[in-house]
């Protein structure tokens, strides 16, 4: 792998925006580290460190960096779609759309489907043998939770062409429209008490952040605007938390009446704005750092396995805790001095086990080569929709209770784990077929 990374790094064109690659890796890495740090596992169950020590919740204003990943996604999607349009000027927009979907989703869905199928088979075997209690049961329920991110990202890919057209016509106005819709949703939710309207912000908040990536792709977030985004977003987020109904934590907390994350709130959008502005202010010094060959090779290597590491990092974390319990290693009371002293060991073990899982599954993150073909847009859109619903459903229901018919509500419809897996697999196959189909 070392030689291939060296070759890839050496072949990097001068026009490539290396900072975007760094942001992609750094944002996923921050999420992984945050999950490892927040887990408060004891022999009695799994809790959240931020609930044990509420004074640590301001850390989520630094560790909740998913907005940065979605911002980077918007930048990459704009470049990718426009590149396909230039390469296939004679092709219909329908065929370009299906080719775009297949190309963007392939690297995302191949490792995801492997993760889902491996865990699904393991969960079924465990429960057939009568297991599924204690930490194993918690693991089966929680290990799929990060898949919500995959579902949201799928929606961003699917909506890229129409939203890119809106951007090209209205620029900042398209972003303002999505942000204004997010404001309206929260007004209807908190001031008028309209039921279920809050779920619309899964689209409006995250797509607004994604739209900022389009603006960056066109060079429309320069230093002055980056400073305005950072300062304005931070002040707005602080004011909304201080004066409004929004909690301090920018991640979901157990038992809280209102979450900034699920569904996303206006406070989370403001948080995203300040993060985007902040990372843009750091672009110039980071770009100079990335000119160093060793630093750039590290980023290239990390990008090649980032999605695999993200998918399996909770597996590694629960594996470490399971091994410690099996070996009768004392798990101190969360947030105690002994607990903090044990943190470096737990992090090192989780990182080592994640590296082993990455070594086992990284091959599935490499995109398969495919020849240019005509596609079928509606079929690709249907496949992407099924994948989105399946992945979101699985993130909610988990793999616990497979034999008991356990379900979770997805847009008011009960969904079981087998049904979610079937939708995800069926959608993936449709996207693959749409990308290969000829008229």
C-alpha positions as CSV (number, residue, x, y, z in Angstrom):
1,X,0.0,0.0,0.0
2,X,2.9,2.4,0.8
3,X,4.1,2.4,-2.8
4,X,0.7,3.0,-4.3
5,X,0.1,5.9,-1.8
6,X,3.4,7.4,-2.8
7,X,2.5,7.1,-6.5
8,X,-0.9,8.6,-5.9
9,X,0.5,11.5,-4.0
10,X,3.2,12.1,-6.6
11,X,0.6,12.1,-9.4
12,X,-1.5,14.8,-7.7
13,X,-2.2,17.5,-10.2
14,X,-1.2,21.0,-9.3
15,X,-4.8,22.2,-9.6
16,X,-6.2,19.8,-6.9
17,X,-7.5,21.4,-3.8
18,X,-5.6,19.4,-1.2
19,X,-7.2,21.3,1.7
20,X,-10.6,19.7,0.8
21,X,-9.0,16.2,1.2
22,X,-7.6,17.2,4.6
23,X,-11.0,18.5,5.7
24,X,-12.7,15.3,4.7
25,X,-10.3,13.1,6.7
26,X,-10.1,15.5,9.7
27,X,-13.9,15.8,10.0
28,X,-14.4,12.0,10.0
29,X,-11.5,11.6,12.4
30,X,-13.0,14.1,14.8
31,X,-16.3,12.2,14.7
32,X,-14.6,8.9,15.5
33,X,-12.6,10.5,18.3
34,X,-15.7,12.1,19.7
35,X,-17.6,8.8,19.8
36,X,-14.7,7.0,21.5
37,X,-14.4,9.8,24.1
38,X,-18.1,10.1,24.8
39,X,-18.8,6.5,25.5
40,X,-19.2,5.8,29.2
41,X,-19.3,2.0,29.4
42,X,-19.6,0.2,32.8
43,X,-20.5,-3.3,33.6
44,X,-24.1,-2.1,34.1
45,X,-24.5,-0.5,30.7
46,X,-23.5,2.3,28.2
47,X,-23.9,5.9,29.0
48,X,-22.8,9.3,27.6
49,X,-20.0,11.2,29.2
50,X,-21.6,14.5,28.3
51,X,-24.6,13.5,30.3
52,X,-22.4,12.5,33.2
53,X,-20.4,15.7,33.1
54,X,-22.6,18.4,31.5
55,X,-19.8,20.9,31.8
56,X,-18.1,19.1,28.9
57,X,-20.9,19.8,26.5
58,X,-19.2,23.0,25.0
59,X,-16.7,20.6,23.5
60,X,-19.3,19.5,21.0
61,X,-18.9,23.0,19.4
62,X,-15.5,21.7,18.3
63,X,-16.1,18.0,17.9
64,X,-19.4,18.1,16.1
65,X,-17.9,18.6,12.7
66,X,-20.3,16.8,10.4
67,X,-21.2,20.2,8.9
68,X,-17.7,20.4,7.6
69,X,-17.9,17.0,5.9
70,X,-21.2,17.9,4.2
71,X,-19.7,21.3,3.1
72,X,-16.8,19.4,1.6
73,X,-19.3,17.0,-0.1
74,X,-21.0,20.0,-1.8
75,X,-17.7,21.2,-3.2
76,X,-16.8,17.7,-4.5
77,X,-20.2,17.0,-5.9
78,X,-20.2,20.2,-7.9
79,X,-16.9,19.5,-9.4
80,X,-17.8,15.9,-10.2
81,X,-21.1,16.6,-11.8
82,X,-19.7,19.5,-13.9
83,X,-16.8,17.2,-15.0
84,X,-19.3,14.6,-16.3
85,X,-21.2,17.2,-18.2
86,X,-18.0,18.4,-19.9
87,X,-16.9,14.9,-20.7
88,X,-20.3,13.8,-22.1
89,X,-21.6,16.9,-23.9
90,X,-23.5,14.7,-26.4
91,X,-25.2,12.6,-23.6
92,X,-28.6,13.5,-22.2
93,X,-28.8,14.9,-18.7
94,X,-30.6,11.8,-17.7
95,X,-27.6,9.6,-18.6
96,X,-25.2,12.0,-16.9
97,X,-27.3,11.9,-13.8
98,X,-27.3,8.2,-13.5
99,X,-23.5,8.0,-14.2
100,X,-23.0,10.7,-11.5
101,X,-25.0,8.8,-9.0
102,X,-23.3,5.5,-9.7
103,X,-19.8,7.1,-9.6
104,X,-20.5,9.0,-6.3
105,X,-22.4,6.2,-4.5
106,X,-20.1,3.3,-5.5
107,X,-17.3,4.1,-3.1
108,X,-19.8,4.9,-0.4
109,X,-22.2,1.9,-0.8
110,X,-19.7,-0.9,-1.4
111,X,-18.0,-0.7,2.0
112,X,-21.4,0.1,3.6
113,X,-23.1,-3.0,2.2
114,X,-20.1,-5.1,3.3
115,X,-20.5,-3.7,6.8
116,X,-24.3,-4.3,6.8
117,X,-24.0,-7.9,5.5
118,X,-21.2,-8.9,7.9
119,X,-22.9,-7.4,10.9
120,X,-26.3,-8.8,9.8
121,X,-24.9,-12.3,9.6
122,X,-23.1,-12.0,12.9
123,X,-26.2,-10.6,14.7
124,X,-28.4,-13.4,13.3
125,X,-25.9,-16.0,14.5
126,X,-25.5,-14.5,17.9
127,X,-29.3,-14.4,18.4
128,X,-29.8,-17.9,17.1
129,X,-27.4,-19.1,19.7
130,X,-29.4,-17.4,22.4
131,X,-27.1,-14.4,22.8
132,X,-27.9,-10.7,22.5
133,X,-28.0,-9.5,26.1
134,X,-25.7,-7.2,28.1
135,X,-23.0,-5.3,26.2
136,X,-23.6,-7.6,23.1
137,X,-27.2,-6.4,22.9
138,X,-26.2,-2.8,23.2
139,X,-23.6,-3.3,20.5
140,X,-26.2,-4.8,18.2
141,X,-28.5,-1.8,18.7
142,X,-25.9,0.9,18.5
143,X,-23.3,-0.2,16.0
144,X,-25.5,0.9,13.1
145,X,-26.2,4.4,14.5
146,X,-23.5,6.2,12.4
147,X,-25.3,5.1,9.3
148,X,-27.6,8.1,9.6
149,X,-24.7,10.1,8.1
150,X,-24.6,7.8,5.1
151,X,-28.3,8.3,4.5
152,X,-28.1,12.1,4.6
153,X,-25.1,12.0,2.3
154,X,-27.0,9.9,-0.2
155,X,-29.7,12.5,-0.2
156,X,-27.1,15.2,-0.9
157,X,-25.8,13.2,-3.9
158,X,-29.2,12.6,-5.3
159,X,-30.2,16.3,-5.0
160,X,-27.0,17.7,-6.4
161,X,-28.1,18.4,-10.0
162,X,-31.2,20.4,-9.2
163,X,-29.6,22.2,-6.3
164,X,-26.5,23.0,-8.5
165,X,-28.8,24.5,-11.1
166,X,-30.4,26.7,-8.4
167,X,-27.0,27.7,-7.2
168,X,-25.9,28.6,-10.8
169,X,-28.9,30.8,-11.1
170,X,-29.2,32.4,-7.7
171,X,-25.8,32.0,-6.0
172,X,-26.0,33.0,-2.4
173,X,-29.8,33.4,-2.9
174,X,-30.2,29.6,-3.1
175,X,-28.4,29.1,0.2
176,X,-30.5,31.9,1.7
177,X,-33.6,30.2,0.5
178,X,-32.7,26.9,2.2
179,X,-31.6,28.7,5.4
180,X,-34.8,30.7,5.4
181,X,-36.8,27.5,5.1
182,X,-34.9,26.1,8.2
183,X,-35.9,29.2,10.1
184,X,-39.5,28.9,9.1
185,X,-39.6,25.2,10.2
186,X,-38.3,26.1,13.7
187,X,-40.8,29.0,14.0
188,X,-43.6,26.6,13.1
189,X,-42.2,24.0,15.5
190,X,-41.5,26.1,18.6
191,X,-43.8,29.1,18.2
192,X,-46.8,27.5,16.5
193,X,-46.5,24.0,17.8
194,X,-47.0,22.4,14.4
195,X,-46.4,18.6,14.8
196,X,-43.9,16.7,12.7
197,X,-42.8,19.9,10.8
198,X,-39.3,19.6,12.5
199,X,-38.4,16.6,10.3
200,X,-38.2,18.9,7.3
201,X,-35.0,20.3,8.7
202,X,-33.2,17.1,8.0
203,X,-33.3,18.4,4.5
204,X,-33.2,22.2,4.9
205,X,-30.4,22.4,7.4
206,X,-28.0,19.8,5.9
207,X,-28.7,20.9,2.3
208,X,-28.0,24.5,3.2
209,X,-24.6,23.5,4.5
210,X,-24.1,21.4,1.3
211,X,-25.0,24.5,-0.7
212,X,-22.1,26.3,0.8
213,X,-19.8,23.8,-0.8
214,X,-21.1,24.9,-4.2
215,X,-20.3,28.5,-3.4
216,X,-16.8,27.4,-2.4
217,X,-16.4,25.5,-5.7
218,X,-17.0,28.8,-7.5
219,X,-14.6,30.7,-5.3
220,X,-17.3,32.7,-3.6
221,X,-16.2,32.2,0.0
222,X,-13.2,34.5,0.3
223,X,-11.6,35.7,3.6
224,X,-14.1,38.4,4.3
225,X,-17.1,36.2,3.8
226,X,-15.4,33.4,5.7
227,X,-14.9,35.8,8.6
228,X,-18.6,36.9,8.4
229,X,-19.7,33.2,8.4
230,X,-17.5,32.3,11.4
231,X,-18.3,35.4,13.5
232,X,-22.0,35.6,12.5
233,X,-22.6,31.9,12.9
234,X,-20.9,31.7,16.3
235,X,-22.8,34.7,17.7
236,X,-26.1,33.4,16.3
237,X,-25.6,29.9,17.7
238,X,-24.7,31.3,21.1
239,X,-27.7,33.6,21.1
240,X,-30.1,30.9,20.1
241,X,-28.8,28.6,22.8
242,X,-28.8,31.4,25.5
243,X,-32.2,32.8,24.6
244,X,-34.1,30.1,22.7
245,X,-35.3,26.6,23.3
246,X,-32.1,25.0,22.0
247,X,-29.8,22.9,24.2
248,X,-26.1,23.6,24.6
249,X,-24.9,20.3,23.2
250,X,-24.5,20.1,19.4
251,X,-25.0,16.3,19.6
252,X,-27.9,14.4,20.8
253,X,-28.2,13.7,24.5
254,X,-30.1,10.9,26.2
255,X,-33.5,11.9,27.5
256,X,-33.4,15.5,26.3
257,X,-36.7,17.0,25.1
258,X,-35.1,19.0,22.3
259,X,-32.1,17.8,20.3
260,X,-30.0,20.0,18.0
261,X,-29.2,16.9,15.9
262,X,-32.3,14.8,15.5
263,X,-33.9,16.6,13.8
264,X,-31.4,19.4,13.1
265,X,-32.3,22.8,14.4
266,X,-31.5,26.4,13.4
267,X,-28.9,26.4,16.2
268,X,-27.1,23.5,14.4
269,X,-27.2,25.4,11.1
270,X,-25.6,28.5,12.8
271,X,-23.0,26.1,14.3
272,X,-22.3,24.8,10.8
273,X,-21.9,28.3,9.5
274,X,-19.2,29.2,12.1
275,X,-17.4,25.9,11.4
276,X,-17.4,26.5,7.7
277,X,-16.1,30.0,8.1
278,X,-13.5,28.9,10.6
279,X,-12.0,26.2,8.4
280,X,-12.0,28.6,5.4
281,X,-10.0,31.1,7.4
282,X,-7.4,28.3,8.0
283,X,-7.1,27.4,4.3
284,X,-4.0,29.4,3.4
285,X,-1.7,28.1,6.2
286,X,-3.1,24.5,5.8
287,X,-2.4,24.6,2.0
288,X,1.3,25.5,2.7
289,X,1.5,22.6,5.2
290,X,0.0,20.2,2.6
291,X,2.8,21.1,0.1
292,X,5.1,18.9,2.2
293,X,5.3,15.5,0.6
294,X,5.1,13.5,3.8
295,X,2.1,15.4,5.1
296,X,0.3,15.0,1.7
297,X,1.1,11.3,1.6
298,X,-0.5,10.9,5.0
299,X,-3.7,12.6,3.8
300,X,-3.8,10.5,0.7
301,X,-3.4,7.3,2.7
302,X,-6.1,8.3,5.2
303,X,-8.5,9.3,2.4
304,X,-8.2,5.9,0.9
305,X,-9.6,4.2,4.0
306,X,-11.6,6.9,5.8
307,X,-15.1,5.5,5.1
308,X,-14.0,2.0,6.1
309,X,-12.6,3.4,9.4
310,X,-15.8,5.4,10.0
311,X,-18.0,2.4,9.4
312,X,-16.1,0.1,11.8
313,X,-14.9,2.4,14.5
314,X,-17.8,1.6,16.9
315,X,-17.3,-2.1,16.3
316,X,-13.7,-1.6,17.4
317,X,-14.8,0.5,20.5
318,X,-17.3,-2.1,21.7
319,X,-14.8,-4.9,20.9
320,X,-12.3,-3.2,23.2
321,X,-14.8,-2.8,26.0
322,X,-16.0,-6.4,25.6
323,X,-12.5,-7.7,25.8
324,X,-11.8,-5.6,28.9
325,X,-14.9,-7.0,30.6
326,X,-14.1,-10.5,29.5
327,X,-10.6,-10.2,31.1
328,X,-12.1,-8.8,34.3
329,X,-10.3,-5.4,33.8
330,X,-11.9,-2.9,36.1
331,X,-13.9,-0.2,34.3
332,X,-13.9,2.8,36.6
333,X,-16.8,5.1,37.2
334,X,-17.1,7.5,34.2
335,X,-15.4,10.8,34.6
336,X,-13.6,9.6,37.7
337,X,-9.8,10.1,38.0
338,X,-9.2,6.5,37.3
339,X,-11.5,6.6,34.3
340,X,-9.6,9.6,32.8
341,X,-6.3,7.8,33.5
342,X,-7.6,4.8,31.5
343,X,-8.6,6.9,28.5
344,X,-5.2,6.7,26.6
345,X,-5.2,2.9,26.8
346,X,-8.8,2.6,25.6
347,X,-8.1,5.0,22.7
348,X,-5.0,3.2,21.7
349,X,-6.7,-0.2,21.8
350,X,-9.7,1.1,19.8
351,X,-7.3,2.7,17.2
352,X,-5.4,-0.6,16.9
353,X,-8.5,-2.7,16.4
354,X,-9.9,-0.2,13.9
355,X,-6.7,-0.4,12.0
356,X,-7.0,-4.2,11.9
357,X,-10.6,-3.9,10.6
358,X,-9.5,-1.4,8.0
359,X,-6.8,-3.8,6.8
360,X,-9.5,-6.5,6.5
361,X,-12.1,-4.5,4.7
362,X,-10.3,-1.6,2.9
363,X,-10.4,-3.3,-0.5
364,X,-14.1,-2.7,-0.7
365,X,-13.6,1.1,-0.5
366,X,-11.7,1.1,-3.8
367,X,-14.0,2.0,-6.7
368,X,-14.5,-0.6,-9.3
369,X,-13.4,0.4,-12.8
370,X,-16.3,0.9,-15.2
371,X,-16.5,1.8,-18.9
372,X,-18.5,4.9,-19.9
373,X,-22.1,3.9,-20.6
374,X,-25.5,5.4,-21.1
375,X,-27.7,5.4,-18.0
376,X,-31.3,5.6,-16.8
377,X,-31.9,8.5,-14.5
378,X,-35.3,7.5,-13.0
379,X,-34.0,4.1,-12.2
380,X,-31.0,5.6,-10.6
381,X,-33.1,8.0,-8.6
382,X,-35.3,5.1,-7.4
383,X,-32.3,3.2,-6.3
384,X,-30.8,6.1,-4.4
385,X,-34.1,6.7,-2.6
386,X,-34.3,3.0,-1.5
387,X,-30.7,3.1,-0.3
388,X,-31.4,6.3,1.6
389,X,-34.5,4.9,3.3
390,X,-32.9,1.6,4.0
391,X,-29.7,3.0,5.5
392,X,-31.7,5.5,7.7
393,X,-34.0,2.8,8.8
394,X,-31.1,0.5,9.8
395,X,-29.4,3.4,11.7
396,X,-32.6,3.6,13.8
397,X,-33.5,0.0,14.4
398,X,-30.1,-1.6,14.7
399,X,-29.5,-5.4,14.6
400,X,-30.9,-6.2,18.0
401,X,-34.2,-8.1,18.2
402,X,-33.8,-9.7,14.7
403,X,-35.8,-12.8,15.8
404,X,-38.4,-10.8,17.7
405,X,-39.5,-8.5,14.8
406,X,-38.1,-5.4,16.4
407,X,-39.0,-2.2,14.4
408,X,-38.4,1.5,14.5
409,X,-40.4,4.3,13.0
410,X,-39.1,5.7,9.7
411,X,-41.3,8.6,8.5
412,X,-44.2,7.1,10.5
413,X,-43.7,3.6,9.0
414,X,-42.4,0.7,11.1
415,X,-39.2,-0.7,9.6
416,X,-37.4,-3.9,10.7
417,X,-33.7,-4.6,10.2
418,X,-34.3,-7.2,7.5
419,X,-36.6,-4.8,5.6
420,X,-34.0,-2.0,5.9
421,X,-31.2,-4.3,4.6
422,X,-33.4,-5.4,1.7
423,X,-34.1,-1.8,0.7
424,X,-30.5,-0.8,0.9
425,X,-29.3,-3.9,-1.1
426,X,-32.1,-3.5,-3.7
427,X,-31.4,0.2,-4.1
428,X,-27.7,-0.4,-4.6
429,X,-28.4,-3.0,-7.3
430,X,-30.8,-0.5,-9.0
431,X,-28.1,2.2,-9.0
432,X,-25.6,-0.2,-10.5
433,X,-28.1,-1.4,-13.1
434,X,-29.0,2.2,-14.0
435,X,-25.4,3.1,-14.5
436,X,-24.9,0.2,-17.0
437,X,-28.2,0.3,-18.8
438,X,-28.2,1.3,-22.4
439,X,-31.2,2.7,-24.2
